[in-house]
Amino acid sequence: MLELLPDLPDHVLGIKAIGDVEDDDYEDVLVPAIDDRLSRHEKIRLLYVLGEEFDGYEGDALWEDAKLGMKTFTSYDRIAIVTDSKLISRSVKAFGWLMPGEVKVYPIADVEGATGWITS
């Protein structure tokens, strides 16, 4: 499940992954939230928290993620990924340079640091 994080500036989209992320989460939560912000801002920032409650992605969700990434590739000014997953951290660090905006990875213990960076 994907849940919107409250109390962020309008140009910042905060998302928290809980349990299993499914393709419906993209269609019902993430895509509408991104489209909403992009209707008001040329570039947005994304805070994506993959905390202790996150179990993983279902196969169809990975496909939805890839499609969304292609559609909104140049729409992000900054992306902060908050996770303790070594696999996700290494993947973001290895491929983050491909993104047109800045990408940083933060440990779960530093979600405040990630929020500060993404909102500054």
PyRosetta script that sets phi, psi and omega in degrees:
from pyrosetta import init, pose_from_sequence

init()
pose = pose_from_sequence("MLELLPDLPDHVLGIKAIGDVEDDDYEDVLVPAIDDRLSRHEKIRLLYVLGEEFDGYEGDALWEDAKLGMKTFTSYDRIAIVTDSKLISRSVKAFGWLMPGEVKVYPIADVEGATGWITS")
pose.set_psi(1, 143.1)
pose.set_omega(1, 174.0)
pose.set_phi(2, -110.0)
pose.set_psi(2, 135.3)
pose.set_omega(2, -178.3)
pose.set_phi(3, -126.9)
pose.set_psi(3, 134.8)
pose.set_omega(3, 177.0)
pose.set_phi(4, -73.7)
pose.set_psi(4, 138.2)
pose.set_omega(4, 176.6)
pose.set_phi(5, -90.4)
pose.set_psi(5, 132.2)
pose.set_omega(5, -177.1)
pose.set_phi(6, -83.8)
pose.set_psi(6, 172.6)
pose.set_omega(6, 169.0)
pose.set_phi(7, 62.3)
pose.set_psi(7, 39.7)
pose.set_omega(7, 174.8)
pose.set_phi(8, -116.1)
pose.set_psi(8, 155.1)
pose.set_omega(8, 176.2)
pose.set_phi(9, -56.9)
pose.set_psi(9, 156.3)
pose.set_omega(9, -174.5)
pose.set_phi(10, -59.9)
pose.set_psi(10, -30.3)
pose.set_omega(10, -178.6)
pose.set_phi(11, -84.8)
pose.set_psi(11, 2.0)
pose.set_omega(11, 180.0)
pose.set_phi(12, -114.9)
pose.set_psi(12, 126.5)
pose.set_omega(12, 176.3)
pose.set_phi(13, -106.3)
pose.set_psi(13, 120.7)
pose.set_omega(13, 177.1)
pose.set_phi(14, -106.4)
pose.set_psi(14, 130.1)
pose.set_omega(14, -179.0)
pose.set_phi(15, -130.7)
pose.set_psi(15, 138.0)
pose.set_omega(15, 174.6)
pose.set_phi(16, -121.4)
pose.set_psi(16, 128.5)
pose.set_omega(16, 177.3)
pose.set_phi(17, -91.9)
pose.set_psi(17, 129.9)
pose.set_omega(17, -179.1)
pose.set_phi(18, -130.1)
pose.set_psi(18, 132.2)
pose.set_omega(18, 179.7)
pose.set_phi(19, 64.6)
pose.set_psi(19, -139.5)
pose.set_omega(19, 177.9)
pose.set_phi(20, -90.6)
pose.set_psi(20, 133.0)
pose.set_omega(20, 175.1)
pose.set_phi(21, -92.0)
pose.set_psi(21, 125.9)
pose.set_omega(21, -176.8)
pose.set_phi(22, -114.3)
pose.set_psi(22, 167.3)
pose.set_omega(22, -179.5)
pose.set_phi(23, -61.0)
pose.set_psi(23, -34.0)
pose.set_omega(23, 178.1)
pose.set_phi(24, -62.2)
pose.set_psi(24, -28.9)
pose.set_omega(24, 178.5)
pose.set_phi(25, -63.2)
pose.set_psi(25, -35.1)
pose.set_omega(25, 177.1)
pose.set_phi(26, -68.7)
pose.set_psi(26, -48.5)
pose.set_omega(26, -177.2)
pose.set_phi(27, -66.8)
pose.set_psi(27, -38.0)
pose.set_omega(27, -173.7)
pose.set_phi(28, -91.0)
pose.set_psi(28, -27.9)
pose.set_omega(28, -173.1)
pose.set_phi(29, -119.6)
pose.set_psi(29, -61.1)
pose.set_omega(29, -169.1)
pose.set_phi(30, -70.1)
pose.set_psi(30, -51.1)
pose.set_omega(30, -177.6)
pose.set_phi(31, -60.8)
pose.set_psi(31, -47.6)
pose.set_omega(31, 177.5)
pose.set_phi(32, -61.2)
pose.set_psi(32, -36.9)
pose.set_omega(32, 179.9)
pose.set_phi(33, -68.0)
pose.set_psi(33, -41.4)
pose.set_omega(33, 177.3)
pose.set_phi(34, -65.6)
pose.set_psi(34, -47.7)
pose.set_omega(34, 179.4)
pose.set_phi(35, -59.0)
pose.set_psi(35, -40.0)
pose.set_omega(35, 178.8)
pose.set_phi(36, -60.8)
pose.set_psi(36, -47.7)
pose.set_omega(36, -178.6)
pose.set_phi(37, -69.8)
pose.set_psi(37, -37.7)
pose.set_omega(37, 179.4)
pose.set_phi(38, -70.3)
pose.set_psi(38, -16.8)
pose.set_omega(38, 175.2)
pose.set_phi(39, -73.1)
pose.set_psi(39, -17.2)
pose.set_omega(39, -179.1)
pose.set_phi(40, -115.1)
pose.set_psi(40, -15.7)
pose.set_omega(40, -175.9)
pose.set_phi(41, -136.3)
pose.set_psi(41, 140.0)
pose.set_omega(41, 178.0)
pose.set_phi(42, -67.9)
pose.set_psi(42, -40.4)
pose.set_omega(42, 178.5)
pose.set_phi(43, -128.2)
pose.set_psi(43, 146.2)
pose.set_omega(43, 176.7)
pose.set_phi(44, -126.7)
pose.set_psi(44, 170.7)
pose.set_omega(44, 176.0)
pose.set_phi(45, -118.6)
pose.set_psi(45, 147.6)
pose.set_omega(45, -175.9)
pose.set_phi(46, -124.4)
pose.set_psi(46, 125.8)
pose.set_omega(46, 171.8)
pose.set_phi(47, -109.5)
pose.set_psi(47, 115.2)
pose.set_omega(47, -174.7)
pose.set_phi(48, -120.4)
pose.set_psi(48, 111.3)
pose.set_omega(48, -176.3)
pose.set_phi(49, -102.7)
pose.set_psi(49, 117.8)
pose.set_omega(49, 176.4)
pose.set_phi(50, -111.7)
pose.set_psi(50, 78.3)
pose.set_omega(50, -172.3)
pose.set_phi(51, -83.5)
pose.set_psi(51, -164.6)
pose.set_omega(51, -176.5)
pose.set_phi(52, -63.5)
pose.set_psi(52, -24.9)
pose.set_omega(52, -179.0)
pose.set_phi(53, -80.3)
pose.set_psi(53, -10.4)
pose.set_omega(53, -178.1)
pose.set_phi(54, -76.9)
pose.set_psi(54, 127.0)
pose.set_omega(54, 179.6)
pose.set_phi(55, -102.4)
pose.set_psi(55, -31.8)
pose.set_omega(55, 179.6)
pose.set_phi(56, 150.4)
pose.set_psi(56, -177.5)
pose.set_omega(56, -179.9)
pose.set_phi(57, -105.5)
pose.set_psi(57, 139.0)
pose.set_omega(57, 169.9)
pose.set_phi(58, -79.9)
pose.set_psi(58, 158.5)
pose.set_omega(58, -174.9)
pose.set_phi(59, -53.7)
pose.set_psi(59, -45.4)
pose.set_omega(59, -179.6)
pose.set_phi(60, -66.2)
pose.set_psi(60, -28.8)
pose.set_omega(60, 178.9)
pose.set_phi(61, -67.7)
pose.set_psi(61, -36.6)
pose.set_omega(61, 177.3)
pose.set_phi(62, -62.6)
pose.set_psi(62, -38.8)
pose.set_omega(62, 177.0)
pose.set_phi(63, -64.7)
pose.set_psi(63, -44.0)
pose.set_omega(63, 178.3)
pose.set_phi(64, -62.3)
pose.set_psi(64, -38.5)
pose.set_omega(64, 178.3)
pose.set_phi(65, -63.1)
pose.set_psi(65, -43.9)
pose.set_omega(65, 179.0)
pose.set_phi(66, -63.5)
pose.set_psi(66, -43.8)
pose.set_omega(66, 178.8)
pose.set_phi(67, -62.8)
pose.set_psi(67, -44.1)
pose.set_omega(67, 179.4)
pose.set_phi(68, -63.4)
pose.set_psi(68, -41.4)
pose.set_omega(68, 178.9)
pose.set_phi(69, -59.7)
pose.set_psi(69, -40.6)
pose.set_omega(69, 178.0)
pose.set_phi(70, -68.3)
pose.set_psi(70, -40.0)
pose.set_omega(70, -177.6)
pose.set_phi(71, -68.2)
pose.set_psi(71, -37.7)
pose.set_omega(71, -172.9)
pose.set_phi(72, -114.3)
pose.set_psi(72, 20.2)
pose.set_omega(72, -172.2)
pose.set_phi(73, -49.5)
pose.set_psi(73, -44.5)
pose.set_omega(73, -175.6)
pose.set_phi(74, -97.1)
pose.set_psi(74, 13.4)
pose.set_omega(74, -174.4)
pose.set_phi(75, -90.2)
pose.set_psi(75, -4.2)
pose.set_omega(75, -173.8)
pose.set_phi(76, -108.9)
pose.set_psi(76, 131.9)
pose.set_omega(76, 175.5)
pose.set_phi(77, -85.8)
pose.set_psi(77, -43.3)
pose.set_omega(77, 178.2)
pose.set_phi(78, -144.8)
pose.set_psi(78, 148.2)
pose.set_omega(78, 173.7)
pose.set_phi(79, -134.4)
pose.set_psi(79, 128.2)
pose.set_omega(79, 174.9)
pose.set_phi(80, -115.6)
pose.set_psi(80, 123.2)
pose.set_omega(80, 177.0)
pose.set_phi(81, -106.5)
pose.set_psi(81, 126.6)
pose.set_omega(81, -179.8)
pose.set_phi(82, -113.3)
pose.set_psi(82, 113.6)
pose.set_omega(82, -176.6)
pose.set_phi(83, -162.3)
pose.set_psi(83, 154.5)
pose.set_omega(83, 170.6)
pose.set_phi(84, -104.2)
pose.set_psi(84, 2.1)
pose.set_omega(84, 178.6)
pose.set_phi(85, -72.1)
pose.set_psi(85, 118.6)
pose.set_omega(85, 179.2)
pose.set_phi(86, -65.0)
pose.set_psi(86, -36.7)
pose.set_omega(86, 179.3)
pose.set_phi(87, -63.2)
pose.set_psi(87, -47.6)
pose.set_omega(87, 179.9)
pose.set_phi(88, -66.4)
pose.set_psi(88, -44.6)
pose.set_omega(88, 179.4)
pose.set_phi(89, -58.2)
pose.set_psi(89, -47.3)
pose.set_omega(89, -179.9)
pose.set_phi(90, -64.6)
pose.set_psi(90, -40.0)
pose.set_omega(90, 179.4)
pose.set_phi(91, -63.7)
pose.set_psi(91, -45.0)
pose.set_omega(91, 179.4)
pose.set_phi(92, -64.4)
pose.set_psi(92, -43.1)
pose.set_omega(92, 179.8)
pose.set_phi(93, -65.9)
pose.set_psi(93, -35.5)
pose.set_omega(93, -179.1)
pose.set_phi(94, -72.8)
pose.set_psi(94, -36.6)
pose.set_omega(94, -173.2)
pose.set_phi(95, -113.6)
pose.set_psi(95, -3.5)
pose.set_omega(95, -178.2)
pose.set_phi(96, -60.8)
pose.set_psi(96, -29.4)
pose.set_omega(96, -179.6)
pose.set_phi(97, -64.4)
pose.set_psi(97, -17.5)
pose.set_omega(97, 178.0)
pose.set_phi(98, -74.2)
pose.set_psi(98, -20.7)
pose.set_omega(98, -178.6)
pose.set_phi(99, -74.5)
pose.set_psi(99, 143.5)
pose.set_omega(99, 179.5)
pose.set_phi(100, -69.9)
pose.set_psi(100, -24.6)
pose.set_omega(100, 178.6)
pose.set_phi(101, -100.1)
pose.set_psi(101, -178.6)
pose.set_omega(101, 177.7)
pose.set_phi(102, -78.9)
pose.set_psi(102, 141.2)
pose.set_omega(102, 177.9)
pose.set_phi(103, -131.6)
pose.set_psi(103, 130.1)
pose.set_omega(103, 176.4)
pose.set_phi(104, -132.8)
pose.set_psi(104, 149.9)
pose.set_omega(104, 176.3)
pose.set_phi(105, -113.6)
pose.set_psi(105, 135.3)
pose.set_omega(105, 179.5)
pose.set_phi(106, -126.1)
pose.set_psi(106, 147.5)
pose.set_omega(106, 173.0)
pose.set_phi(107, -74.1)
pose.set_psi(107, 158.7)
pose.set_omega(107, -179.4)
pose.set_phi(108, -56.4)
pose.set_psi(108, -35.5)
pose.set_omega(108, -179.5)
pose.set_phi(109, -63.8)
pose.set_psi(109, -16.5)
pose.set_omega(109, -178.3)
pose.set_phi(110, -115.4)
pose.set_psi(110, 37.2)
pose.set_omega(110, 177.6)
pose.set_phi(111, -60.7)
pose.set_psi(111, -30.9)
pose.set_omega(111, 176.9)
pose.set_phi(112, -66.7)
pose.set_psi(112, -38.9)
pose.set_omega(112, 176.3)
pose.set_phi(113, -64.0)
pose.set_psi(113, -42.0)
pose.set_omega(113, 178.0)
pose.set_phi(114, -64.2)
pose.set_psi(114, -41.9)
pose.set_omega(114, 179.4)
pose.set_phi(115, -65.2)
pose.set_psi(115, -41.8)
pose.set_omega(115, 177.9)
pose.set_phi(116, -61.9)
pose.set_psi(116, -43.2)
pose.set_omega(116, -179.6)
pose.set_phi(117, -67.2)
pose.set_psi(117, -43.7)
pose.set_omega(117, -175.1)
pose.set_phi(118, -69.6)
pose.set_psi(118, -27.1)
pose.set_omega(118, -178.0)
pose.set_phi(119, -95.6)
pose.set_psi(119, -8.7)
pose.set_omega(119, -177.3)
pose.set_phi(120, -81.4)
pose.dump_pdb("model.pdb")
